[in-house]
Each structure stands twice: as C-alpha cells, then as structure tokens.
Amino acid sequence: LAKTTQPISMDSYEGQEVNITCSHNNIATNDYITWYQQFPSQGPRFIIQGYKTKVTNEVASLFIPADRKSSTLSLPRVSLSDTAVYYCLVGGTSGGYNKLIFGAGTRLAVHP
Amino acid sequence: DADVTQTPRNRITKTGKRIMLECSQTKGHDRMYWYRQDPGLGLRLIYYSFDVKDINKGEISDGYSVSRQAQAKFSLSLESAIPNQTALYFCATSDRRDAYRETQYFGPGTRLLVL
C-alpha cells in the first residue's frame, strides 16, 4: 500500500496562498493522487485528482513532479472557510482490493 | 453530498444492544464503503462492497457486519455495541473510472454514542 506523509497542521491568513505537500515515496506506476477536504462533523469532499504534472480546477491546483514521489496541493487566496482537514490519498481499487487509505490529514487553520 | 444519505444522523445506545446504520445513494455507483472516524484521527475502513453480491472486510471489521440489500443500499450493523465503538460513521460511494482512479462521495455521517 502506498503510504502518504503530510504535515499534521498548518496555519495561514486570509488572502494567502497555501501549499500542502504530501510525500508518497512508494507510489505505484498506475496510482493516481487524490485530495479531499473535510470540515468538522462532515464527510470528506473531493477536491482534486491527478496523475502527473499539474492539474487545476476552480478551487485548487495540484502539482506533481516527474518522479511522482510527492505532490503539492495549492489553495489560492484562502479564506476562513478553507479551515479544514486535507487528506492526500494515493491509489485506488485494483484486483478487488481497496488501496485507499485516509491518514490523519493536514489540519489547516486560516486566521483573519 | 446530498446523493448519499445516512440514517440516523445521531444515535445513542447502550452496551450490548444491536443497532443498524443505513446508507442510501442515488448516484448509481456500484461501490460502497463504511468508515469510522474517531476524534482527531483519519478515517478507517470497516467494510466495502463492489457489487450487490460482494462484501469485503476493511482494516477494522471486528464487531461489525454489513448487508448490501441493493445497489443503492448498504447497511452497517453493530451486533453487540460496546463503548469503544463510539465514533462518527461515514458511508461512501465511489465513481471508479478505471482500475487505479476513483473518487469517493461521502454521506453526512452518523454520530454514534455507546453508553
């Protein structure tokens, strides 16, 4: 199973760009990288997914270097409502086996 | 995600009681999952199902059982509840576009307290 390592917590201020890096040294060739966001007492919500290089959507960007051993979630100009836990997941289900593992995530606190 | 619903949203029960948590989805996904989350921790997988006739244990299945009654319904049972099963329980479905890429959609959660 591809294990991921993320910072336990981060602090930022409104209007700043936040970058959260995830390490996944043993990522498999076909694994995708997916990020989820979770607010207190709610289920995680899909943010972005990618395989290599850069992916951008309306809420975030995902940067993946050529070796794919890490990835960085970038949140542009955060607001107080971006305070949440962010999870990095690698892999999916293959051969009937579920590889998705939610670690402890990164707790982001955005301050006024 | 409003397409994934869980009932009840909150439940208080006593040690030794049997309880069932229910999950329904209108997303048309084949794959469904049950997770539990303890305060300050990530989600841990209890059971998952890739199809109506398919049931698989996750990392913490002891003390739990599941039933996949239909594509849209996946129930989690605690046969004899114990206090350390107090947690937040999430149901999820997944959109599996290929063998290695899928997105999970989560319900609102059920908060369970076992006294």
Interface residues (C-beta under 8 A of the other chain):
Chain A: A28 N30 D31 Y32 T34 Y36 S41 Q42 G43 P44 R45 F46 Q49 Y51 Y87 G91 G92 T93 S94 G95 G96 N98 L100 I101 F102 G103 A104 G105
Chain B: D1 V4 R31 Y33 Y35 G40 L41 G42 L43 R44 L45 Y48 F50 N56 G58 L88 F90 A92 S94 R96 A99 Y100 R101 E102 T103 Q104 Y105 F106 G107 P108 G109 R111
